[in-house]
Amino acid sequence: MDLRIYLQEKKRLVDYALERYVPSSDGHASTIYKAMRYSLFAGGKRLRPILTIASSEAVGGYTDSVLPFACAIELIHTYSLIHDDLPAMDDDDYRRGNLTNHKVYGEAAAILAGDALLTEAFRLMTDSNTISGIDPNTVLDVINDIADAAGASGMVGGQMVDIELEGKQVDISDVEYIHTHKTGALIASSVRIGARLGGGTEDEVGLLSMYGSVIGLAFQTVDDILNVEGDEALLGKSVGSDANKKKATYPAVLGIDDSKKTADELIDKAIGYLKQFDDKAEPLRMIARYIGKRKA
């Protein structure tokens, strides 16, 4: 199969659904919708929702049933990027080659846009019009999983530790904690909920969960590497910011060569968790390889 075509097709599905779920508005609150949509449609790869779809397919599930939850994951991811770029956090001017949200709409609107996207994610996952036909207990389990991955025990907690350890002496366990929580938790959840919604067995959900955790760590490891030697034109943002802020990263602790070796080992490990799956899991295998070799 051609991964490029697969990613394009699934991205179109997600983008079309997001257009329906987060429409524009000309009313009194039009500015908040503009700010939300500015970042939501700023050219993201939609990797997390695509992983949700691919994981569901791997266990014989269907795209339609997982699409609202896949889109909810993307709403949460987008909110996190808006807040991550704020002056109080990473203070970035560009994201995906465009001015960051607060540079266009101001800090207050950016904070509120992030808040609105996060809230909209949970509204979407509890909307009877979008989740009809899905077992209510499964819906509850999935929402709980996503909330756990996005909150203090996951992404938010990892971000806090990332900030606290800037400029401090760290070891590899510190870096792994930050990466598995700040980035890896939501990626792992994306894969896991796809398997649950797709009707996977407990063994299948467990294996795919481990796959998701490992590729989540690999994704951030590669991100660290690209921040050192990536192409700014491809990345759409500046490089070298991690070193300037003395962040806890793999290159800072292991050096660039060992960081690359670690990323390769993680990708091989992730693919190993897919051994018992048939060809329906091939997109997941190819996405893992893509994560290891990506340039943006």
C-alpha positions in Angstrom: 0.0 0.0 0.0 1.0 3.6 -0.5 1.2 5.3 2.9 1.1 8.8 1.3 -2.2 8.1 -0.3 -3.6 6.5 2.8 -2.6 9.5 4.9 -4.1 11.9 2.4 -7.4 10.0 2.2 -7.8 9.8 6.0 -6.8 13.4 6.5 -9.5 14.5 4.0 -12.0 12.5 6.0 -10.9 14.1 9.3 -10.8 17.6 7.8 -14.3 17.2 6.4 -15.6 16.0 9.7 -13.9 18.8 11.6 -15.5 21.3 9.3 -18.9 20.0 10.3 -18.1 19.7 14.0 -16.5 23.2 14.3 -18.3 25.5 11.9 -17.6 29.2 11.4 -19.9 31.7 13.1 -20.9 35.3 12.3 -22.6 35.9 15.6 -21.5 37.7 18.7 -18.9 35.0 19.5 -17.4 35.0 15.9 -13.9 35.9 17.1 -13.6 32.8 19.2 -14.6 30.6 16.4 -12.2 32.3 14.0 -9.4 31.8 16.6 -10.3 28.1 17.1 -10.5 27.4 13.4 -7.3 29.4 12.7 -5.2 26.8 14.5 -7.5 23.8 13.8 -7.1 24.3 10.0 -3.5 25.5 10.0 -2.1 22.5 8.1 -1.8 19.7 10.7 -1.0 16.2 9.5 -3.9 14.8 11.6 -1.6 12.0 12.8 -3.5 11.3 16.0 -7.0 10.9 14.5 -5.5 8.9 11.7 -3.9 6.5 14.3 -7.4 6.2 15.9 -8.9 5.2 12.5 -6.0 2.9 11.6 -6.2 1.1 15.0 -9.9 0.5 14.6 -9.3 -0.9 11.1 -6.6 -3.2 12.5 -9.2 -5.0 14.6 -11.9 -5.0 12.0 -13.7 -1.7 13.0 -15.2 1.0 10.8 -14.2 4.6 10.3 -17.6 6.1 10.8 -18.0 4.9 14.4 -14.6 6.2 15.5 -14.5 9.5 13.5 -16.1 11.7 16.2 -13.6 10.5 18.8 -10.7 10.8 16.4 -11.7 14.4 15.8 -12.0 15.0 19.5 -8.4 13.9 19.9 -7.4 16.4 17.3 -9.3 19.2 19.1 -7.5 18.4 22.3 -4.1 18.3 20.5 -4.8 21.6 18.8 -5.7 23.3 22.1 -2.5 22.0 23.6 -0.4 23.6 20.8 -2.1 26.9 21.1 -1.4 27.0 24.9 2.1 25.6 24.4 3.0 28.5 22.1 1.9 31.2 24.6 4.5 33.6 26.0 4.1 32.0 29.5 5.0 28.6 28.0 7.3 28.2 25.0 6.8 31.8 23.6 6.8 30.7 19.9 6.0 33.0 17.0 5.4 30.4 14.4 3.7 27.1 14.1 3.5 25.1 10.9 4.9 28.0 9.0 2.1 30.4 10.2 2.0 33.0 13.0 1.0 31.4 16.3 -2.5 31.9 17.5 -1.7 34.6 20.1 0.3 36.5 17.5 -2.8 36.9 15.4 -5.6 37.1 17.9 -3.9 38.1 21.1 -3.1 36.1 24.3 -6.6 36.3 25.8 -8.3 35.0 22.6 -5.7 32.3 22.3 -6.2 31.1 25.8 -10.0 31.1 25.3 -9.7 29.4 21.9 -7.7 26.6 23.5 -10.2 26.3 26.3 -13.1 26.2 23.8 -11.4 23.4 21.7 -10.8 21.3 24.8 -14.4 21.7 25.9 -15.7 21.1 22.4 -13.9 17.8 22.3 -15.9 16.5 25.3 -19.1 17.9 24.0 -18.6 16.1 20.7 -17.9 12.8 22.5 -21.1 13.0 24.5 -23.4 14.2 21.6 -26.1 11.6 21.0 -26.2 12.6 17.3 -22.6 11.6 16.8 -22.2 8.5 19.0 -25.5 6.7 18.4 -25.1 3.0 18.0 -22.0 2.7 20.2 -22.2 0.9 23.5 -22.6 3.5 26.3 -20.0 1.7 28.5 -17.5 1.8 25.7 -18.1 5.5 25.2 -17.6 6.1 29.0 -14.3 4.1 28.9 -13.1 5.9 25.9 -13.9 9.4 27.3 -12.2 8.4 30.6 -9.1 7.2 28.7 -8.8 10.4 26.8 -9.3 12.6 29.9 -6.6 10.7 31.7 -4.2 11.1 28.8 -4.9 14.8 28.4 -4.9 15.8 32.1 -2.6 16.1 35.0 -1.6 12.4 34.8 -0.8 12.7 31.2 -0.2 15.6 28.8 -0.7 18.5 31.2 1.5 16.8 33.9 4.2 16.2 31.4 4.1 19.8 30.3 4.5 21.0 33.9 7.5 18.8 34.5 9.0 19.9 31.2 8.8 23.5 32.4 10.0 22.8 35.9 13.1 21.0 34.6 14.3 23.7 32.1 17.9 24.6 32.9 18.3 21.8 35.5 20.5 18.7 35.5 18.4 15.8 34.3 18.9 12.1 33.5 17.3 9.9 30.9 14.4 8.9 33.3 13.4 12.6 33.5 13.3 12.9 29.8 11.3 9.7 29.4 8.8 10.9 31.9 8.3 14.2 30.1 8.0 12.5 26.7 5.7 9.7 27.7 3.4 12.1 29.4 3.6 15.4 27.4 3.4 13.7 24.0 3.2 10.0 24.3 0.0 9.8 26.5 -2.3 11.3 23.9 -0.8 9.3 21.0 -1.1 6.1 23.0 -4.7 7.0 23.9 -5.4 7.7 20.2 -4.4 4.1 19.3 -6.0 2.5 22.3 -9.5 4.1 21.8 -9.5 3.1 18.1 -9.0 -0.5 19.2 -11.7 -0.3 21.8 -14.2 1.4 19.5 -13.4 -1.1 16.7 -14.3 -4.0 18.9 -10.8 -5.3 19.6 -10.3 -8.1 22.1 -8.5 -7.4 25.4 -5.3 -8.9 24.0 -5.6 -6.7 20.8 -6.3 -3.6 22.8 -3.3 -4.4 25.1 -0.9 -4.9 22.2 -2.0 -1.8 20.4 -1.8 0.2 23.6 1.8 -0.8 23.9 2.4 0.0 20.3 0.9 3.5 20.8 3.0 4.1 23.9 6.2 3.3 22.1 5.5 5.3 19.0 4.5 8.2 21.2 7.9 8.2 22.8 9.6 7.7 19.4 7.6 10.7 18.0 8.9 13.0 20.6 12.5 11.6 20.4 12.5 12.4 16.7 11.0 15.8 17.5 14.0 16.4 19.8 16.4 15.5 17.0 14.6 17.7 14.5 14.9 20.6 16.9 18.7 20.2 16.6 19.2 19.5 13.0 15.9 19.8 11.2 15.1 22.1 8.3 13.2 25.2 9.4 11.4 25.4 6.1 10.0 21.9 6.4 9.2 22.2 10.1 7.5 25.5 9.8 9.2 26.7 13.0 12.6 27.6 14.3 15.2 25.0 15.4 17.5 25.2 18.3 14.9 26.4 20.8 15.3 23.4 23.0 19.0 24.0 23.5 18.4 27.8 24.0 15.9 27.0 26.8 18.0 24.2 28.2 15.1 21.8 27.9 15.3 18.1 29.0 15.6 16.3 25.7 17.2 13.1 24.3 20.0 15.0 22.5 20.8 17.0 25.6 21.2 13.8 27.6 22.4 11.2 25.1 23.8 13.2 22.2 22.4 13.2 18.7 23.8 9.9 17.5 22.5 7.8 20.4 19.2 9.7 20.2 18.8 8.5 16.6 19.7 5.0 17.7 17.1 5.1 20.4 14.5 6.3 18.0 15.2 3.4 15.6 15.0 0.9 18.4 11.7 2.3 19.6 10.2 2.0 16.0 11.4 -1.6 15.8 9.9 -2.3 19.2 6.6 -0.7 18.2 6.3 -2.8 15.0 7.1 -5.9 17.1 3.8 -5.4 19.0 1.9 -5.8 15.7 3.2 -9.3 14.9 -0.1 -11.1 15.6 -2.1 -8.7 13.4 -2.7 -9.3 9.7 -2.6 -7.0 6.8 -5.3 -4.7 8.2 -2.6 -3.4 10.6 -0.2 -2.5 7.8 -1.0 1.2 8.0 0.1 1.1 11.6 3.4 -0.5 10.7 4.0 2.1 7.9 3.0 5.0 10.2 5.6 3.8 12.7 8.3 3.8 10.1 7.1 7.2 8.9 7.4 8.6 12.4 11.0 7.3 12.6 12.0 8.9 9.3 9.9 12.1 9.3 11.5 15.4 8.5 8.7 17.6 9.7 
